[in-house]
Amino acid sequence: MPHPVGRGSSRLVPLEQLELDGLRIGYRRAGSGAPLVLLHGGPGNGREWCAQLEGLSDEFTVVAWDMPGTGHSNDPPADWRPRDYAECLAAFIDALGLQRPHLLGLSFGSGLALELYRWRPEIPRSLILASAYAGWSGSLTPEMVAQRKASMRQMTELNPDSWATAWLPTLLSAEARPEIVEQLRGILAEFHPAAQRELVESGWAEHDARDVLPTIAVPTLLLYGERDVRSPRPVAEQLHAAIPGSRLVFIASAGHLVSMEVPDRFNAEVRAFLRSVA
């Protein structure tokens, strides 16, 4: 069944699916105009972008995929590494006929956008990196990386409700509206335990994209919530310093999932940036 798109909307964006090399990929697409591809965070799926599918589709063709191993997409092979995810994303963009799309990645999705740029820099027209890292190993200390990796291993053994409950405090600020908390809880509870365990061991925990940052030659916007505890201000400032010509914006009263917590302000920043690129 399709899921509602955004707060109080009666309009639905139906789930679509395509097959890439034997993998079923679920995605939602809305609107028309310049293509904007949305890459969700690691513990969730493409339903995180409901407010963007609704709020930006008046001006752009907005596409939100479920990364392999999440949502309505199949789990990838156990031997996949970061480049395999990037190549799958490139094939997805090509299969939909999206010519030089803008890429918007949040948290893990920003790392995927950077990995795509590493191997296929001709694809993105621009980059929007929200709540971003240069990979855990590119932005965090070795001790923090080891701690997060160990925590993820333990969390993948939880049942869906416990998995969702464990994530919520680090993804939203304490002031997040109750309906957003419950919406995110439902999204997180749809996780694929086996795929999440493989993701931890696939090389993503050690992902380091610092070498990619100075090579970025497309317009780049960095968006962060001021109350983000997972990718705090020093992480944002390091990326900003390393990416030539990038623009850094902090949005007040928002945590890590800034796109869900304050969608109107988030969408306004995205829209203004994309108009400037056009």
SETIVO-134428 format. One line per field, with one value per residue (C-alpha): residue in one letter; x, y, z. Coordinates in Angstrom, 2 decimals, padded with zeros to 5 digits. Example, Ala and Ser with C-alpha at 12.3 -4.5 7.8 and 13.67 -1.06 7.14 Angstrom:
<atoms>
rest: (A, S)
u: (012.30, 013.67)
v: (-004.50, -001.06)
w: (007.80, 007.14)
</atoms>
This chain:
<atoms>
rest: (M, P, H, P, V, G, R, G, S, S, R, L, V, P, L, E, Q, L, E, L, D, G, L, R, I, G, Y, R, R, A, G, S, G, A, P, L, V, L, L, H, G, G, P, G, N, G, R, E, W, C, A, Q, L, E, G, L, S, D, E, F, T, V, V, A, W, D, M, P, G, T, G, H, S, N, D, P, P, A, D, W, R, P, R, D, Y, A, E, C, L, A, A, F, I, D, A, L, G, L, Q, R, P, H, L, L, G, L, S, F, G, S, G, L, A, L, E, L, Y, R, W, R, P, E, I, P, R, S, L, I, L, A, S, A, Y, A, G, W, S, G, S, L, T, P, E, M, V, A, Q, R, K, A, S, M, R, Q, M, T, E, L, N, P, D, S, W, A, T, A, W, L, P, T, L, L, S, A, E, A, R, P, E, I, V, E, Q, L, R, G, I, L, A, E, F, H, P, A, A, Q, R, E, L, V, E, S, G, W, A, E, H, D, A, R, D, V, L, P, T, I, A, V, P, T, L, L, L, Y, G, E, R, D, V, R, S, P, R, P, V, A, E, Q, L, H, A, A, I, P, G, S, R, L, V, F, I, A, S, A, G, H, L, V, S, M, E, V, P, D, R, F, N, A, E, V, R, A, F, L, R, S, V, A)
u: (000.00, 001.26, 001.98, 000.71, 003.01, 003.44, 001.47, -002.25, -002.07, -004.70, -002.51, -000.60, 002.65, 002.38, 005.25, 006.99, 009.51, 012.15, 014.70, 018.45, 020.67, 018.14, 017.47, 014.02, 014.29, 011.34, 010.99, 008.52, 008.44, 006.44, 006.31, 008.04, 011.00, 014.71, 015.34, 016.15, 017.17, 016.79, 019.05, 017.80, 019.72, 021.03, 018.47, 015.41, 014.06, 012.68, 009.53, 011.69, 011.25, 007.45, 007.56, 010.03, 008.04, 005.08, 006.78, 009.24, 007.35, 005.66, 008.98, 011.13, 010.90, 011.52, 012.60, 013.15, 014.52, 014.67, 018.35, 018.99, 018.42, 015.72, 012.01, 010.57, 013.95, 015.63, 018.64, 021.90, 024.48, 026.51, 029.76, 028.70, 031.05, 030.50, 031.35, 028.64, 026.01, 027.27, 027.16, 023.62, 022.58, 024.15, 022.25, 019.01, 019.43, 020.16, 017.20, 014.82, 016.35, 017.28, 019.74, 022.31, 020.07, 020.62, 021.53, 020.32, 021.74, 021.09, 023.51, 024.37, 022.82, 025.37, 028.17, 026.54, 026.35, 030.07, 030.88, 028.88, 030.82, 034.09, 033.35, 030.85, 031.46, 029.72, 026.31, 025.38, 024.45, 024.76, 025.10, 023.07, 024.64, 022.44, 023.59, 026.61, 029.88, 032.93, 032.21, 032.44, 036.16, 036.52, 034.77, 035.00, 037.82, 038.79, 037.34, 033.98, 033.91, 034.59, 031.89, 029.29, 030.14, 029.81, 026.53, 025.15, 026.04, 024.09, 021.14, 020.64, 019.71, 016.77, 013.17, 011.70, 010.05, 013.19, 015.35, 013.15, 013.12, 016.91, 017.40, 014.88, 016.80, 019.77, 017.74, 015.31, 015.61, 013.63, 011.27, 010.20, 006.44, 004.79, 003.37, 006.87, 008.23, 005.53, 005.95, 009.69, 009.09, 007.00, 009.63, 012.45, 010.41, 010.46, 014.19, 015.78, 017.89, 020.11, 020.82, 021.67, 024.12, 025.77, 025.92, 027.96, 030.49, 030.54, 033.10, 030.67, 031.68, 035.24, 034.13, 036.46, 035.61, 038.00, 039.94, 036.76, 035.89, 038.52, 037.71, 034.04, 033.45, 029.66, 027.65, 027.34, 025.05, 025.66, 022.56, 022.63, 020.30, 021.78, 020.88, 022.37, 024.17, 025.29, 027.04, 027.68, 029.01, 032.73, 031.91, 029.94, 032.71, 035.32, 033.30, 032.66, 036.37, 037.27, 034.67, 035.55, 032.86, 030.42, 027.71, 027.02, 023.63, 022.53, 018.80, 017.69, 015.69, 016.38, 018.30, 019.88, 016.77, 016.34, 014.33, 011.57, 011.71, 011.50, 010.47, 009.29, 012.61, 014.55, 012.59, 013.00, 016.80, 016.82, 014.56, 016.61, 019.83, 018.44, 017.10, 020.54, 022.09, 019.53)
v: (000.00, 003.53, 005.74, 009.28, 012.05, 014.69, 016.23, 016.04, 015.45, 013.35, 012.97, 009.71, 008.99, 005.37, 002.99, 002.04, -000.74, -001.69, -004.49, -003.94, -006.99, -009.17, -006.72, -005.22, -001.52, 000.39, 004.12, 007.00, 009.72, 012.95, 016.16, 017.40, 019.59, 019.19, 015.81, 015.70, 012.30, 011.83, 009.44, 008.55, 007.82, 004.39, 003.14, 004.28, 004.22, 006.49, 007.30, 009.77, 012.11, 012.40, 016.16, 016.69, 014.59, 016.80, 020.12, 020.21, 018.35, 021.54, 022.56, 019.42, 015.74, 014.34, 010.69, 008.93, 005.40, 002.67, 001.77, -001.98, -003.56, -001.06, -000.46, -002.17, -003.01, -006.40, -007.04, -006.78, -009.59, -010.04, -009.21, -005.70, -002.83, 000.95, 001.03, -001.57, 000.65, 003.61, 001.62, 000.47, 004.10, 005.06, 002.24, 003.33, 006.91, 005.67, 003.26, 006.12, 008.30, 011.07, 013.33, 014.93, 014.98, 017.03, 014.66, 015.23, 012.82, 012.86, 011.28, 007.87, 009.10, 011.90, 009.32, 007.43, 010.65, 011.23, 007.65, 008.08, 011.25, 009.38, 006.88, 008.74, 012.50, 013.19, 012.21, 014.86, 018.34, 019.52, 018.06, 018.79, 017.05, 017.16, 016.07, 014.83, 013.11, 012.48, 008.92, 007.95, 007.40, 010.64, 012.77, 010.96, 009.75, 006.06, 005.63, 007.08, 004.89, 001.75, 002.76, 003.37, 000.14, -001.89, -000.15, -000.90, -004.57, -004.76, -002.78, -005.02, -007.80, -005.79, -006.28, -003.59, -001.55, -001.56, -000.69, 002.34, 003.42, 003.18, 005.46, 008.21, 010.26, 010.80, 011.56, 014.20, 017.05, 017.01, 019.61, 017.49, 017.36, 014.15, 013.32, 013.50, 011.23, 008.65, 008.90, 008.27, 005.45, 003.67, 004.14, 002.86, -000.20, -001.34, -002.11, -005.22, -006.79, -008.97, -006.15, -003.76, -006.29, -006.66, -002.89, -002.60, -005.14, -003.96, -001.20, 001.65, 001.98, 002.63, 004.85, 007.84, 010.29, 013.08, 012.55, 013.18, 016.52, 018.75, 017.22, 018.28, 020.62, 021.00, 023.45, 022.03, 022.96, 021.66, 021.63, 020.83, 021.09, 023.20, 020.48, 017.59, 015.28, 012.74, 015.09, 018.23, 021.62, 020.68, 017.92, 020.41, 022.98, 020.43, 019.50, 023.13, 023.93, 020.99, 021.35, 024.20, 026.89, 025.03, 026.83, 025.89, 026.49, 025.64, 025.39, 026.31, 024.04, 020.84, 017.64, 015.10, 014.39, 018.06, 017.26, 015.66, 017.87, 021.28, 020.41, 023.88, 025.52, 022.62, 022.72, 026.48, 026.16, 023.34, 025.25, 028.44, 026.52, 024.58, 027.77, 029.35, 026.34, 026.52)
w: (000.00, -000.69, 002.29, 002.86, 001.74, 004.41, 007.22, 006.81, 003.08, 001.39, -001.68, -002.01, -003.77, -004.89, -004.40, -007.64, -008.17, -010.67, -010.93, -011.15, -011.57, -009.79, -006.95, -006.51, -005.70, -004.24, -004.77, -004.87, -007.49, -007.60, -009.61, -012.72, -013.48, -012.78, -011.09, -007.37, -005.96, -002.20, -000.27, 003.19, 006.39, 007.33, 009.89, 007.97, 004.42, 001.72, 003.70, 005.62, 002.66, 002.64, 003.34, 000.51, -001.96, -001.18, -000.60, -003.51, -006.25, -007.44, -009.02, -009.26, -010.16, -006.69, -006.41, -003.07, -003.22, -000.60, -000.55, -000.97, 002.43, 003.49, 003.03, -000.05, -001.59, -001.49, 000.72, -001.23, -001.44, 001.72, -000.05, -001.13, -000.29, -000.51, -004.22, -004.93, -003.29, -005.34, -008.59, -007.76, -007.22, -010.57, -012.28, -010.55, -011.78, -015.28, -015.29, -014.49, -017.20, -014.77, -016.56, -014.24, -011.14, -008.04, -005.18, -001.64, 000.91, 004.66, 007.15, 005.66, 002.43, 002.29, 002.50, -000.35, -002.39, -001.80, -002.78, -005.98, -006.70, -006.14, -008.91, -011.12, -010.73, -014.04, -012.61, -010.00, -011.13, -007.54, -004.04, -000.94, 002.06, 005.15, 008.62, 006.73, 007.52, 005.37, 006.47, 010.13, 009.82, 007.89, 010.51, 013.86, 016.08, 015.92, 019.41, 018.35, 015.24, 017.31, 019.80, 017.08, 015.29, 018.50, 019.31, 015.85, 016.16, 019.41, 018.11, 015.09, 017.51, 018.84, 017.84, 015.55, 018.31, 020.45, 017.43, 016.75, 020.39, 020.62, 017.60, 018.31, 020.94, 018.62, 015.50, 016.75, 019.22, 022.44, 020.93, 017.96, 017.49, 018.77, 015.32, 013.80, 016.54, 015.85, 012.10, 012.44, 014.91, 012.30, 009.61, 011.81, 012.82, 009.18, 009.34, 007.83, 010.64, 008.45, 005.99, 008.81, 010.25, 006.86, 006.46, 009.66, 008.35, 004.73, 005.15, 005.72, 009.38, 008.17, 005.28, 004.80, 002.02, 002.99, -000.23, -002.25, -000.67, -002.35, -005.75, -005.69, -008.60, -008.48, -006.35, -002.83, 000.06, 003.59, 005.81, 009.54, 012.51, 015.29, 017.83, 015.89, 018.34, 015.74, 013.31, 015.40, 014.33, 014.16, 011.65, 009.53, 009.64, 008.58, 005.49, 004.68, 004.85, 002.62, -000.17, -002.53, -002.73, -000.47, 001.46, 005.09, 006.74, 010.28, 010.95, 014.45, 016.75, 014.80, 015.35, 013.02, 010.93, 010.14, 006.99, 009.05, 012.12, 010.39, 006.81, 005.82, 006.67, 005.22, 001.96, 001.69, 001.91, -000.65, -003.04, -002.85, -003.46, -006.44, -007.99, -007.66, -009.42, -012.24)
</atoms>
